[in-house]
Amino acid sequence: MFVNAFIKESSKARSGWLACLVGLVLCTHLYANEASRPNVVFIMADDLGWGDVGFHGGVASTPHLDRLAEQGIELTHHYVAPVCSPTRTGLLTGRCWSRFGVTSPTNTLAIPPPTLTLPKLLSEAGYDTCLIGKWHLGSLPKWGPNHFGFDHSYGSLAGGVSPWSHGYKKGPYRPTWHRNQSLISESGHVTDLLTGEAVEWIDARSKKPFFLYLPYTAVHLPLREPDEWVTRVADHVTDSVERHYLASIMHLDDAVGRIIDALEVNELLENTIVIFTSDNGGSTAENNDLRYPDDNCPDGALPGRNLPLRGKKGEVYEGGIRVPAIVWCPSLFSKRKEDTPVQIIDWLPTISRFAGAKIGKESRLDGVDLHDLLLQGKKIDDRLLYTVGPSWRSVALRDQRWKLVQHQRGESIVRELYDLVNDPEEQHNVAVQHPEVLNRMRLDLVDTSKSDRDSVVDLSAE
């Protein structure tokens, strides 16, 4: 009996040690996977045009962005919506913004709460998630970022805010500055406040991977920059609005540099993907918008630069929807210019793939996974990029070569066709010369638009 008992006890002991060993191996494996999953910092400028950045010949000095473009992947054909809320909808859902009926800036609820969102996916995959900056997908706390997968949120619930008082336009959404759904009041310039919060949040990270979405309000109107930045603008620039505009770009660039520094200080650079882009093309609207009553911002039109591209914010021509874009992580990506057409809706499947997050087949994504394109330069299959402008007044559809632009003019529809390979500046409408291409793309547009509004928010219960 003693021998049998000894054998049984020895067997139990061996089983216990084996279980411990297996557990240790599994923990080590899980930790290795955890450590290898990259952090993601997604920085979005507001109304920054194609020609506003130094690496596209801009007037303002942008040394930090220039360095990221030089060392990373510059996406030379990165498309967004023509205005802000639609772009943000596309980023967070991986779907065309028109599927949600969101084609213009909106202060009402944009995304139905049950919708799959990027921060929800990453949170379920074990990521810390944070939004610091402009939300503009529902401008009341009950519609804020914390309801859509963000653990921490700070900034403006509504759209662009006055730079010093941090209020939105006159009306019910004017109080908008918040931290985690609680409206607050703070002093300081909006760019500095957002950057300071982001640096503090980065400093507080553990070994857990994280997703930081940092949508700045720069260079959205109304602008009034700190004197220290305005004085850095060249003396030959005499127009007051242009001086503040250029100062805002330089201030934003400095903020990007501070974020990179924070990652480096915390030894996070090696395993962090930094993505930079803009929500739409540059604007030429009036800076001192009377709907913003504070801050004594200078009078005059914004000098948003989109050249050599045609068009501006609010338009579906290239200058309104093709924006600067950089993907930077030297330990992962080889530096290059990548000319494959991509769109804001591609980031949800792409970031999810890097994070190891699982996307259900029922998600109905419009975006495609760029993982292999970024890592290996492997081209993605040819596809159509669908762009809806404000209130569906204009829409566009492009393939690898051709772009159809369709305008609603009263009861009439006007169609234009551009050969982007030979005419990237959209100067020559060749619809008459290529009727077969025009008709093919017209039919493709009809087919692509059939899913519009299929996820429209029902506000009846709100």
TILUM-517251 format. One line per 8 residues: their letters; for each residue x, z, y of C-alpha. Coordinates in nm, 2 decimals. Example, Ala and Ser with C-alpha at 12.3 -4.5 7.8 and 13.67 -1.06 7.14 Angstrom:
as = 1.23:0.78:-0.45  1.37:0.71:-0.11
***
This chain:
mfvnafik = 0.00:0.00:0.00  0.28:0.09:0.23  0.45:-0.25:0.17  0.12:-0.43:0.22  0.05:-0.23:0.54  0.40:-0.31:0.66  0.35:-0.68:0.60  0.02:-0.67:0.78
esskarsg = 0.17:-0.48:1.08  0.47:-0.72:1.09  0.23:-1.01:1.08  0.03:-0.86:1.37  0.36:-0.80:1.56  0.47:-1.16:1.50  0.13:-1.29:1.61  0.15:-1.07:1.93
wlaclvgl = 0.50:-1.20:2.01  0.39:-1.55:1.94  0.10:-1.51:2.17  0.32:-1.37:2.44  0.57:-1.66:2.39  0.29:-1.92:2.41  0.15:-1.75:2.72  0.49:-1.75:2.88
vlcthlya = 0.54:-2.12:2.81  0.19:-2.20:2.95  0.25:-1.99:3.26  0.59:-2.15:3.32  0.42:-2.50:3.27  0.14:-2.41:3.51  0.38:-2.27:3.77  0.59:-2.59:3.74
neasrpnv = 0.28:-2.80:3.79  0.17:-2.58:4.08  0.52:-2.61:4.24  0.53:-2.99:4.19  0.19:-3.06:4.35  0.26:-3.16:4.71  0.12:-2.99:5.02  -0.05:-3.24:5.25
vfimaddl = -0.06:-3.23:5.63  -0.29:-3.49:5.77  -0.25:-3.53:6.15  -0.51:-3.73:6.34  -0.47:-3.83:6.70  -0.78:-3.90:6.91  -0.81:-4.24:7.08  -0.44:-4.32:7.04
gwgdvgfh = -0.40:-4.70:7.06  -0.18:-4.93:6.86  0.05:-4.99:7.15  0.06:-4.63:7.27  0.34:-4.51:7.04  0.71:-4.57:7.09  0.76:-4.74:6.75  0.51:-5.01:6.87
ggvastph = 0.68:-5.05:7.21  0.48:-4.79:7.39  0.56:-4.67:7.74  0.56:-4.30:7.65  0.85:-4.15:7.46  0.76:-4.05:7.10  1.09:-3.95:6.93  0.93:-3.74:6.66
ldrlaeqg = 0.67:-4.00:6.56  0.94:-4.27:6.58  1.16:-4.07:6.34  0.87:-4.03:6.09  0.80:-4.41:6.11  1.17:-4.49:6.06  1.21:-4.25:5.76  0.87:-4.29:5.60
ielthhyv = 0.62:-4.56:5.52  0.46:-4.73:5.82  0.12:-4.87:5.72  0.10:-5.17:5.94  -0.26:-5.25:5.85  -0.44:-4.92:5.85  -0.80:-4.94:5.94  -1.05:-4.68:6.07
apvcsptr = -1.39:-4.69:6.24  -1.42:-4.79:6.60  -1.52:-4.44:6.71  -1.46:-4.08:6.61  -1.73:-3.92:6.39  -1.75:-4.23:6.16  -1.37:-4.22:6.09  -1.39:-3.84:6.02
tglltgrc = -1.68:-3.90:5.78  -1.49:-4.17:5.60  -1.18:-3.95:5.56  -1.36:-3.65:5.42  -1.60:-3.84:5.19  -1.40:-4.15:5.07  -1.72:-4.35:5.15  -1.81:-4.59:5.43
wsrfgvts = -1.95:-4.39:5.72  -2.26:-4.61:5.73  -2.36:-4.48:5.39  -2.45:-4.16:5.58  -2.61:-4.34:5.87  -2.31:-4.23:6.09  -2.19:-4.52:6.31  -2.16:-4.34:6.65
ptntlaip = -2.03:-4.01:6.77  -2.27:-3.74:6.66  -2.34:-3.37:6.72  -2.60:-3.34:6.45  -2.52:-3.28:6.08  -2.33:-3.59:5.96  -2.25:-3.51:5.59  -2.51:-3.36:5.35
pptltlpk = -2.37:-3.03:5.23  -2.39:-3.13:4.86  -2.16:-3.43:4.93  -1.82:-3.44:4.76  -1.56:-3.39:5.02  -1.18:-3.39:5.02  -1.14:-3.02:5.10  -1.39:-2.92:4.83
llseagyd = -1.20:-3.12:4.57  -0.87:-2.97:4.67  -1.01:-2.62:4.69  -1.14:-2.66:4.34  -0.79:-2.78:4.23  -0.63:-2.46:4.36  -0.53:-2.56:4.72  -0.56:-2.36:5.03
tcligkwh = -0.75:-2.57:5.28  -0.75:-2.56:5.66  -0.89:-2.76:5.95  -0.74:-2.70:6.30  -0.87:-2.92:6.57  -1.17:-3.15:6.63  -1.45:-3.14:6.38  -1.74:-3.35:6.54
lgslpkwg = -1.94:-3.38:6.22  -2.21:-3.12:6.32  -2.15:-2.93:6.65  -2.32:-2.60:6.56  -2.15:-2.32:6.35  -2.40:-2.36:6.07  -2.27:-2.72:6.03  -1.90:-2.64:6.06
pnhfgfdh = -1.60:-2.70:5.85  -1.63:-2.38:5.64  -1.94:-2.52:5.48  -1.76:-2.83:5.35  -1.46:-2.68:5.17  -1.23:-2.55:5.44  -1.11:-2.19:5.39  -1.00:-2.16:5.75
sygslagg = -1.11:-2.35:6.06  -1.03:-2.34:6.43  -1.08:-2.56:6.73  -1.37:-2.77:6.86  -1.69:-2.80:6.66  -1.80:-3.09:6.89  -1.59:-3.38:7.02  -1.33:-3.41:7.28
vspwshgy = -1.31:-3.10:7.50  -1.19:-3.01:7.85  -0.82:-2.94:7.81  -0.81:-2.60:7.97  -1.17:-2.46:7.95  -1.22:-2.60:7.60  -1.59:-2.69:7.66  -1.77:-3.00:7.54
kkgpyrpt = -2.00:-3.21:7.76  -2.29:-3.05:7.96  -2.57:-2.96:7.73  -2.65:-2.75:7.42  -2.32:-2.81:7.25  -2.09:-2.72:7.54  -1.98:-2.38:7.38  -1.78:-2.52:7.10
whrnqsli = -1.44:-2.35:7.07  -1.44:-2.14:6.75  -1.26:-1.98:6.47  -1.43:-1.97:6.13  -1.77:-2.04:6.28  -1.75:-1.77:6.54  -1.75:-1.91:6.90  -1.46:-1.77:7.09
sesghvtd = -1.29:-1.79:7.44  -0.92:-1.84:7.48  -0.68:-1.95:7.76  -0.42:-2.22:7.73  -0.39:-2.60:7.69  -0.58:-2.74:7.40  -0.28:-2.91:7.24  -0.07:-2.59:7.26
lltgeave = -0.35:-2.38:7.11  -0.40:-2.61:6.82  -0.03:-2.64:6.75  0.02:-2.26:6.77  -0.26:-2.19:6.53  -0.12:-2.45:6.28  0.23:-2.31:6.30  0.09:-1.96:6.23
widarskk = -0.11:-2.08:5.94  0.19:-2.26:5.79  0.40:-1.95:5.84  0.15:-1.75:5.64  0.15:-1.98:5.33  0.24:-1.85:4.98  0.36:-2.07:4.69  0.00:-2.20:4.66
pfflylpy = -0.03:-2.57:4.76  -0.22:-2.64:5.07  -0.41:-2.91:5.27  -0.39:-2.89:5.65  -0.61:-3.13:5.84  -0.50:-3.13:6.20  -0.72:-3.36:6.42  -0.59:-3.32:6.77
tavhlplr = -0.81:-3.39:7.08  -0.52:-3.58:7.25  -0.54:-3.84:7.40  -0.92:-3.82:7.44  -1.07:-3.78:7.78  -1.08:-3.57:8.00  -0.70:-3.53:8.05  -0.51:-3.29:8.26
epdewvtr = -0.17:-3.21:8.12  0.06:-2.92:8.20  0.30:-2.98:8.49  0.60:-2.95:8.25  0.48:-3.27:8.07  0.36:-3.46:8.37  0.70:-3.42:8.54  0.86:-3.59:8.24
vadhvtds = 0.68:-3.92:8.31  0.90:-4.18:8.48  0.87:-4.17:8.86  0.78:-4.54:8.88  0.44:-4.46:8.71  0.24:-4.36:9.02  -0.12:-4.37:8.89  -0.24:-4.02:8.83
verhylas = -0.45:-4.09:8.52  -0.17:-4.29:8.36  0.08:-4.01:8.43  -0.14:-3.76:8.25  -0.21:-4.01:7.97  0.16:-4.07:7.91  0.22:-3.69:7.93  -0.05:-3.63:7.68
imhlddav = 0.11:-3.87:7.43  0.45:-3.70:7.48  0.29:-3.36:7.44  0.12:-3.47:7.12  0.45:-3.61:6.99  0.62:-3.28:7.06  0.34:-3.10:6.87  0.41:-3.32:6.57
griidale = 0.77:-3.21:6.60  0.67:-2.85:6.60  0.47:-2.89:6.29  0.77:-3.05:6.11  0.99:-2.77:6.23  0.75:-2.51:6.09  0.75:-2.68:5.75  1.13:-2.69:5.76
vnellent = 1.17:-2.32:5.86  0.94:-2.23:5.57  1.13:-2.45:5.33  0.82:-2.67:5.27  0.95:-3.01:5.38  1.07:-3.11:5.04  0.72:-3.09:4.89  0.49:-3.18:5.18
iviftsdn = 0.34:-3.52:5.25  0.28:-3.57:5.62  0.03:-3.84:5.72  -0.02:-3.94:6.08  -0.29:-4.17:6.22  -0.55:-4.21:6.49  -0.93:-4.21:6.47  -0.98:-4.54:6.66
ggstaenn = -0.81:-4.76:6.91  -0.72:-4.68:7.26  -0.99:-4.62:7.53  -1.03:-4.75:7.88  -1.32:-4.52:7.97  -1.33:-4.31:8.29  -1.12:-4.00:8.26  -1.30:-3.77:8.49
dlrypddn = -1.63:-3.79:8.30  -1.89:-3.60:8.51  -2.04:-3.46:8.19  -1.72:-3.24:8.17  -1.76:-3.01:8.48  -1.44:-2.82:8.45  -1.06:-2.85:8.49  -1.05:-3.10:8.79
cpdgalpg = -0.92:-3.38:8.58  -0.79:-3.69:8.78  -1.02:-3.98:8.85  -0.96:-4.32:8.71  -0.98:-4.53:8.39  -0.77:-4.44:8.08  -0.49:-4.69:8.01  -0.53:-4.70:7.64
rnlplrgk = -0.29:-4.96:7.50  -0.39:-5.17:7.20  -0.19:-5.49:7.27  -0.10:-5.73:7.12  -0.43:-5.66:6.93  -0.76:-5.76:7.07  -1.02:-5.51:7.17  -1.05:-5.14:7.22
kgevyegg = -1.23:-4.82:7.11  -1.59:-4.90:7.02  -1.52:-5.25:6.91  -1.46:-5.40:6.56  -1.18:-5.62:6.68  -0.84:-5.52:6.56  -0.76:-5.32:6.87  -1.05:-5.09:6.80
irvpaivw = -1.00:-5.03:6.43  -0.63:-5.10:6.34  -0.42:-4.80:6.44  -0.07:-4.65:6.40  -0.03:-4.49:6.06  0.27:-4.32:5.89  0.31:-4.15:5.55  0.62:-3.94:5.54
cpslfskr = 0.79:-3.74:5.26  1.15:-3.85:5.21  1.17:-3.68:4.87  0.88:-3.89:4.74  0.86:-4.22:4.93  1.12:-4.49:5.01  1.11:-4.59:5.38  0.95:-4.93:5.45
kedtpvqi = 0.68:-5.11:5.63  0.37:-5.16:5.41  0.15:-5.45:5.51  -0.13:-5.40:5.25  -0.46:-5.36:5.43  -0.58:-5.00:5.37  -0.86:-4.79:5.52  -0.94:-4.43:5.61
idwlptis = -1.17:-4.40:5.31  -0.87:-4.44:5.08  -0.73:-4.10:5.16  -0.97:-3.90:4.95  -0.89:-4.07:4.62  -0.52:-4.09:4.71  -0.46:-3.73:4.81  -0.68:-3.61:4.52
rfagakig = -0.45:-3.80:4.28  -0.14:-3.64:4.42  -0.30:-3.30:4.40  -0.43:-3.35:4.05  -0.79:-3.30:4.16  -1.06:-3.45:3.94  -1.32:-3.69:4.09  -1.64:-3.74:3.89
kesrldgv = -1.76:-4.09:3.81  -2.08:-4.01:4.00  -1.90:-3.99:4.33  -1.96:-4.36:4.43  -1.64:-4.38:4.63  -1.57:-4.69:4.85  -1.21:-4.60:4.89  -0.93:-4.68:4.65
dlhdlllq = -0.63:-4.48:4.52  -0.31:-4.57:4.70  -0.09:-4.35:4.49  0.10:-4.63:4.31  0.12:-4.84:4.63  0.29:-4.56:4.81  0.52:-4.44:4.53  0.61:-4.77:4.37
gkkiddrl = 0.50:-5.04:4.61  0.25:-5.16:4.34  -0.01:-5.38:4.51  -0.38:-5.29:4.48  -0.64:-5.54:4.38  -0.78:-5.77:4.65  -1.08:-5.61:4.81  -1.31:-5.63:5.11
lytvgpsw = -1.28:-5.38:5.40  -1.61:-5.31:5.56  -1.63:-5.18:5.92  -1.95:-5.08:6.10  -1.95:-5.04:6.47  -2.17:-4.81:6.69  -2.54:-4.84:6.60  -2.47:-5.14:6.37
rsvalrdq = -2.44:-5.36:6.69  -2.12:-5.51:6.54  -1.98:-5.52:6.19  -1.67:-5.67:6.04  -1.55:-5.76:5.69  -1.20:-5.86:5.60  -1.01:-5.97:5.29  -0.64:-6.04:5.26
rwklvqhq = -0.66:-6.33:5.50  -1.00:-6.37:5.67  -1.21:-6.15:5.89  -1.57:-6.20:5.97  -1.70:-6.04:6.29  -2.08:-6.03:6.33  -2.26:-5.92:6.65  -2.63:-5.84:6.71
rgesivre = -2.72:-5.99:7.04  -3.09:-5.92:7.10  -3.27:-6.11:6.84  -2.98:-6.33:6.76  -2.68:-6.28:6.53  -2.34:-6.42:6.64  -2.07:-6.47:6.38  -1.70:-6.52:6.44
lydlvndp = -1.43:-6.60:6.18  -1.06:-6.52:6.23  -0.75:-6.61:6.02  -0.56:-6.29:6.04  -0.25:-6.43:5.87  -0.20:-6.70:6.13  -0.39:-6.54:6.42  -0.36:-6.16:6.40
eeqhnvav = -0.45:-6.13:6.77  -0.79:-6.28:6.70  -0.77:-6.54:6.97  -0.92:-6.84:6.78  -1.26:-6.83:6.63  -1.24:-7.08:6.34  -1.60:-7.05:6.21  -1.67:-7.41:6.28
qhpevlnr = -1.36:-7.53:6.11  -1.42:-7.32:5.79  -1.79:-7.31:5.72  -1.74:-7.25:5.35  -1.54:-6.93:5.42  -1.78:-6.82:5.68  -2.07:-6.85:5.44  -1.89:-6.68:5.16
mrldlvdt = -1.80:-6.38:5.38  -2.15:-6.37:5.52  -2.29:-6.33:5.17  -2.02:-6.07:5.09  -2.12:-5.88:5.40  -2.49:-5.88:5.30  -2.39:-5.75:4.95  -2.15:-5.48:5.09
sksdrdsv = -2.40:-5.35:5.33  -2.67:-5.29:5.07  -2.55:-4.93:5.02  -2.58:-4.84:5.38  -2.78:-4.52:5.45  -2.79:-4.43:5.08  -2.66:-4.08:5.17  -2.84:-4.02:5.50
vdlsae = -2.88:-3.66:5.60  -3.23:-3.52:5.58  -3.26:-3.29:5.88  -3.62:-3.20:5.82  -3.52:-2.86:5.68  -3.28:-2.78:5.96
***
